[in-house]
Amino acid sequence: MKKKVIVGISGGVDSSVAALLLLQQGYEVEGLFMRNWDSAANNDVMGNSESQDEICTQEQDYFDAKAVADKLKIKLHRIDFIKEYWDYVFEYFIQEYQKGRTPNPDILCNKYIKFDKFLDYALNTLNADYIAMGHYAGVHFNQKTEQYEMIRAVDQSKDQTYFLCQLNQYQLSKTLFPLQGIKKSEIRRLASVNGLVTADKKDSTGICFIGEREFTKFLQNYISNQPGEIIDIKTNKVLGQHIGAMYYTIGQRKGLNLGGMVEPYYVAAKDVDKKIIYVAPASDENYLLSEECIVNEINWTIDITKYFDDVSNFECTAKFRYRQPDVKVKMHKLQNDIYRVAYPQKVKAVTEGQEAVFYLNEICLGGGTIEAVKR
């Protein structure tokens, strides 16, 4: 009897080909299109014109998903997780920005929506055996450790294990990632030769609920302006004014509006309580460098006691932002899910609120939130 798989079909090329490959592998495949953001419900905040554009984009994605499902002759279900997304992802996103931190909503969406609410609906309402996503990642069951290991994609430039670092063993055991061994160019070729309408569709980028809108203007709908001074961190000279320290992130160069300066500046530090942004000239990047950070709420995708002799002190590699090259780190356990992460070689722009994700060769060990950075 065929195993039933519910594929998250988003209307993009990756999820389209994921469904195609699973059909070719002999699974019983159905699609599920989910909507996580309702722009129409935010007309009072965001304005009708922007909301209408967002609605049109979402509906076009659904029409593309439906066209793919029809071409593959599979059933396409549709469901809204709008309230869940607001409660578990968006409110946290806003709260973190109000604190002056830089959160990653895609990681929260995977943890609470795609691999929780979606998974539950697929297994318990649609009676699936597995779910599948168009992420560039993989799952391997290690017979020796009896662990489901999340492994990197062959196409390293597209690998998305960073965004999946909050998954657990149960979620991994119920998930298929058919794109793990395929490069993006081959994905597009497969979509084209099989007549899928998404073959040449542009990849979505950025945060889903912001879309093409300017990031700061979007945040201003939810966080009121808190003007303050922009100060040169070296000379303590006031160089200009800003509309809110929470809108800027460490290392940012654009949007400072410091006209007439001899050279560009970047955000070196900020004090949200005092409403101050400290900047430094681009020629001096020392203020971006750090040598250790504290990472809390670490989720381990596997039981690390089966991979390290001493889980209180061990070495692995880490990424402090997506697509960053791996950094060798020394892990020192402080308590439960809190570690001090040291990297004596120093790394630029490690930022509070972002995710530190840890690896052992090709295995994604898990990740947690950067709580404090030693600069």
TINU-981869 format. One line per field, with one value per residue (C-alpha): residue in one letter; x, y, z. Coordinates in Angstrom, 3 decimals. Layout:
<sites>
resn <- A/...;
east <- X/...;
north <- Y/...;
up <- Z/...;
</sites>
This chain:
<sites>
resn <- M/K/K/K/V/I/V/G/I/S/G/G/V/D/S/S/V/A/A/L/L/L/L/Q/Q/G/Y/E/V/E/G/L/F/M/R/N/W/D/S/A/A/N/N/D/V/M/G/N/S/E/S/Q/D/E/I/C/T/Q/E/Q/D/Y/F/D/A/K/A/V/A/D/K/L/K/I/K/L/H/R/I/D/F/I/K/E/Y/W/D/Y/V/F/E/Y/F/I/Q/E/Y/Q/K/G/R/T/P/N/P/D/I/L/C/N/K/Y/I/K/F/D/K/F/L/D/Y/A/L/N/T/L/N/A/D/Y/I/A/M/G/H/Y/A/G/V/H/F/N/Q/K/T/E/Q/Y/E/M/I/R/A/V/D/Q/S/K/D/Q/T/Y/F/L/C/Q/L/N/Q/Y/Q/L/S/K/T/L/F/P/L/Q/G/I/K/K/S/E/I/R/R/L/A/S/V/N/G/L/V/T/A/D/K/K/D/S/T/G/I/C/F/I/G/E/R/E/F/T/K/F/L/Q/N/Y/I/S/N/Q/P/G/E/I/I/D/I/K/T/N/K/V/L/G/Q/H/I/G/A/M/Y/Y/T/I/G/Q/R/K/G/L/N/L/G/G/M/V/E/P/Y/Y/V/A/A/K/D/V/D/K/K/I/I/Y/V/A/P/A/S/D/E/N/Y/L/L/S/E/E/C/I/V/N/E/I/N/W/T/I/D/I/T/K/Y/F/D/D/V/S/N/F/E/C/T/A/K/F/R/Y/R/Q/P/D/V/K/V/K/M/H/K/L/Q/N/D/I/Y/R/V/A/Y/P/Q/K/V/K/A/V/T/E/G/Q/E/A/V/F/Y/L/N/E/I/C/L/G/G/G/T/I/E/A/V/K/R;
east <- 0.000/1.339/2.396/0.440/2.363/0.924/3.183/3.191/2.664/3.302/2.980/6.760/9.001/10.671/7.491/6.121/9.092/8.998/5.481/6.587/9.517/7.407/4.905/7.752/8.982/5.635/3.995/0.324/0.618/-1.753/-0.985/-1.840/-1.702/-1.605/-2.162/-0.450/-0.945/-4.183/-3.407/-7.112/-7.502/-4.916/-6.410/-6.799/-3.089/-1.446/-3.676/-5.885/-3.476/-0.688/-3.104/-4.678/-1.261/-0.509/-3.881/-3.241/0.177/-1.259/-4.077/-1.661/0.405/-2.724/-3.642/-0.105/-0.306/-3.680/-2.264/0.619/-1.747/-3.981/-0.977/0.216/-3.363/-3.273/-5.773/-4.977/-6.312/-6.313/-6.136/-5.577/-3.176/-3.577/-4.412/-1.713/0.864/-0.082/0.044/3.223/5.305/4.270/3.693/7.109/8.644/7.256/8.154/11.775/12.079/10.663/13.547/16.020/16.752/16.677/14.502/14.138/10.430/11.148/12.616/9.541/7.227/8.908/8.808/5.219/3.373/4.822/6.144/3.552/0.104/0.569/1.995/-0.843/-3.481/-1.841/-1.460/-4.672/-7.164/-5.890/-4.630/-1.134/1.874/4.317/4.518/6.983/8.356/10.361/13.192/16.798/17.647/17.484/16.699/18.855/18.181/21.418/21.140/24.054/22.738/19.062/18.591/16.958/19.676/18.892/21.582/22.609/21.527/23.926/23.384/25.206/24.188/20.520/20.834/18.033/18.928/19.625/15.886/14.987/17.157/14.172/12.782/12.708/13.022/9.287/8.985/12.000/10.634/7.456/9.043/10.423/12.745/12.951/15.184/18.169/20.341/19.325/20.733/18.513/19.310/18.068/14.902/14.040/14.860/12.588/9.780/10.200/10.324/7.283/5.265/4.855/3.779/6.212/9.318/10.431/8.711/10.942/11.945/10.280/12.680/12.518/9.929/6.619/4.295/6.319/6.599/7.797/7.122/9.954/10.915/11.043/7.742/6.118/7.457/6.196/2.655/3.207/5.967/5.696/8.634/11.047/13.433/16.917/20.529/23.055/26.435/29.945/31.124/34.764/34.374/31.034/29.958/26.297/26.111/22.374/18.935/17.048/13.349/13.805/16.778/14.726/14.515/18.269/20.477/24.173/26.315/23.602/24.856/21.815/19.169/21.348/20.927/24.247/24.759/27.961/30.210/33.647/33.011/30.016/29.140/27.584/25.615/28.175/25.885/22.576/20.856/17.109/16.306/18.316/17.207/20.808/22.399/26.193/27.910/31.455/33.217/33.232/37.041/37.070/35.172/36.613/33.330/31.589/33.964/33.168/34.844/32.035/28.301/25.669/23.074/19.932/16.845/18.942/16.929/18.973/17.550/19.288/20.422/23.914/25.060/25.309/27.669/29.949/31.722/31.223/28.218/29.373/32.455/32.781/33.739/31.621/30.870/28.225/26.424/25.343/23.339/22.022/24.594/27.483/30.447/30.778/32.752/34.673/33.322/33.923/30.743/30.646/27.411/26.236/22.916/20.304/19.808/22.208/25.768/28.676/29.915/33.532/35.224/38.699/39.279/36.514/33.401/31.686/28.155/26.981/23.686/21.386/18.040/19.303/19.811/23.049/22.841/25.303/26.696/28.740/30.027/26.838/24.486/22.495/22.678/20.161/20.126/19.167/18.756/21.797/21.138/24.315/27.471/30.936/32.484;
north <- 0.000/3.425/5.845/9.094/12.373/15.871/18.345/21.999/23.573/27.305/28.221/28.302/26.099/24.247/22.864/22.082/19.874/18.308/17.066/15.860/13.874/12.202/11.076/9.616/7.816/6.068/7.940/8.851/12.629/15.444/19.150/21.643/25.395/27.413/31.097/32.554/36.283/38.170/41.629/42.401/42.104/44.866/47.483/49.893/49.664/49.218/51.008/49.586/49.856/47.855/45.278/44.799/44.201/41.597/39.900/39.718/38.136/35.533/34.668/34.365/31.945/29.892/29.896/28.728/25.998/24.905/24.821/22.633/20.286/20.008/19.275/16.554/15.277/15.539/16.990/20.416/21.357/24.899/26.072/29.282/29.477/33.244/33.401/30.863/32.797/36.035/34.454/32.401/34.335/37.926/39.073/37.711/39.424/42.826/42.326/41.559/44.625/46.783/45.531/46.530/42.923/41.306/38.150/35.611/34.949/32.206/30.000/30.560/29.860/26.518/25.629/26.608/26.584/24.396/21.602/21.870/23.115/21.986/18.635/18.025/18.863/16.633/13.628/13.822/15.433/14.373/11.000/11.338/9.232/12.059/15.701/17.075/20.539/22.163/23.087/22.445/20.053/16.339/13.757/10.683/7.973/6.934/3.271/3.496/6.400/5.691/9.377/11.234/13.584/16.743/17.119/19.924/20.144/19.241/22.723/24.602/27.988/27.084/25.039/25.927/23.878/27.201/27.950/24.420/24.358/24.296/20.966/17.926/14.164/13.578/16.296/14.957/11.416/12.565/14.823/14.200/16.652/15.422/18.306/17.495/16.052/18.338/21.679/24.653/24.574/20.987/21.939/24.501/22.060/19.396/21.922/23.020/19.582/18.516/21.559/23.156/26.808/27.676/26.702/30.293/31.897/34.219/32.947/34.719/36.662/38.509/38.146/36.802/39.308/42.313/41.335/44.156/46.893/48.907/47.217/50.316/51.666/48.325/48.309/51.859/50.487/48.469/50.302/54.063/56.298/57.061/59.708/60.101/60.955/59.263/59.509/58.736/55.992/57.131/60.902/61.036/63.697/63.914/63.300/63.255/62.118/58.837/57.914/54.857/52.781/49.575/49.970/49.476/46.430/46.026/46.453/48.282/50.991/51.979/54.347/56.359/59.515/60.989/63.257/65.201/62.710/61.940/58.187/55.942/54.859/51.690/50.936/49.858/49.715/51.037/51.904/51.556/52.901/56.082/56.242/56.405/54.816/54.646/54.595/54.064/54.840/51.982/51.967/50.760/47.494/46.683/47.625/44.810/42.124/39.834/36.764/35.107/35.223/33.701/31.564/30.506/28.400/26.033/23.333/20.237/18.387/15.238/13.795/15.299/12.942/10.303/12.498/14.122/12.581/15.723/17.901/20.543/21.358/20.447/21.862/22.172/24.817/27.525/30.010/33.287/34.310/32.621/31.832/32.777/30.393/27.985/29.286/26.980/27.422/26.116/25.344/25.710/24.768/27.254/25.649/23.494/25.022/27.979/27.925/30.314/30.117/31.165/31.952/33.406/34.117/36.770/37.194/40.290/41.456/38.717/40.262/39.869/38.293/36.413/32.662/30.775/27.420/24.613/21.870/18.699/18.252/17.878/17.429/20.394/19.949/22.685/26.338/29.011/32.748/35.004/36.649/38.688/39.430/40.203/42.902;
up <- 0.000/-0.963/1.750/1.668/1.621/1.975/0.193/1.163/-2.264/-2.077/-5.724/-6.195/-8.303/-5.409/-3.829/-7.299/-8.123/-4.648/-5.431/-8.868/-7.465/-4.780/-7.407/-9.438/-6.306/-5.956/-3.090/-2.938/-3.105/-2.241/-1.926/0.802/0.194/3.394/3.941/6.988/6.558/5.934/4.603/4.256/8.020/8.432/6.123/9.006/9.701/6.340/3.840/1.134/-1.773/-0.132/1.222/-2.193/-3.749/-1.086/-1.596/-5.341/-4.727/-2.377/-4.752/-7.670/-5.604/-4.987/-8.687/-9.536/-6.877/-8.295/-11.834/-10.657/-8.819/-11.893/-14.112/-11.729/-11.307/-7.511/-5.049/-3.608/-0.184/1.193/4.792/6.756/9.710/10.026/13.739/14.607/12.608/14.330/17.810/17.447/14.911/14.271/17.863/18.868/15.826/16.896/20.565/19.667/17.441/20.227/22.379/19.661/18.669/15.227/15.154/12.343/11.650/9.088/11.820/14.003/11.063/10.478/14.174/14.961/11.643/8.879/11.083/13.839/12.773/9.178/10.274/12.713/10.101/7.485/9.770/11.780/9.386/5.972/7.264/5.820/6.704/6.026/5.050/2.509/1.856/-0.897/1.441/0.468/3.289/4.023/6.695/7.277/9.853/11.544/12.487/14.896/16.985/16.208/15.408/12.558/11.353/9.450/6.804/4.511/0.893/-1.896/-3.320/-0.565/-1.987/-1.384/1.824/4.273/7.342/9.104/9.030/10.190/13.317/15.697/14.466/16.739/16.272/15.853/13.200/11.317/11.446/9.689/7.060/3.581/1.821/-1.787/-2.967/-0.737/-3.505/-6.371/-7.486/-8.275/-11.984/-12.146/-10.254/-12.903/-15.707/-14.211/-13.838/-17.446/-19.094/-17.080/-18.101/-14.662/-14.765/-11.966/-13.981/-14.557/-11.582/-9.575/-6.141/-3.228/-1.031/2.257/4.983/3.729/5.419/4.277/0.613/-1.623/0.925/2.470/5.728/7.966/6.675/7.433/11.006/11.551/11.217/14.400/16.305/16.813/15.932/18.759/17.384/18.766/17.985/15.736/17.473/16.225/18.597/18.299/18.735/20.586/18.084/17.105/13.344/12.767/13.861/13.436/13.738/15.947/17.081/16.829/13.053/12.611/12.988/13.765/10.668/8.701/6.336/4.319/5.624/8.019/5.904/6.952/3.972/3.478/5.272/3.829/4.015/4.714/8.245/9.685/12.854/15.467/18.521/19.760/23.005/22.578/26.051/25.477/21.829/20.566/17.500/17.571/14.210/13.005/9.708/7.205/7.183/10.799/11.240/14.661/16.332/14.451/15.703/18.610/20.077/22.016/22.630/24.879/23.113/24.966/24.301/22.200/20.489/19.649/16.649/17.882/21.189/21.229/23.989/21.238/19.206/21.801/24.786/26.862/26.016/28.515/26.454/22.803/19.427/16.297/13.682/13.636/11.436/13.006/9.957/6.833/4.113/6.361/5.986/8.898/11.871/14.204/17.731/21.248/23.178/26.954/28.708/31.330/32.210/30.476/27.017/27.497/26.124/25.907/22.331/21.768/18.454/19.179/15.479/15.792/13.648/12.265/13.059/15.434/16.525/19.519/18.651/15.630/15.517/16.067/14.303/15.018/12.771/12.988/9.459/7.355/10.320/11.632/15.404/16.228/17.149/19.645/20.108/20.495/23.844/24.379/22.377/23.760/21.593;
</sites>
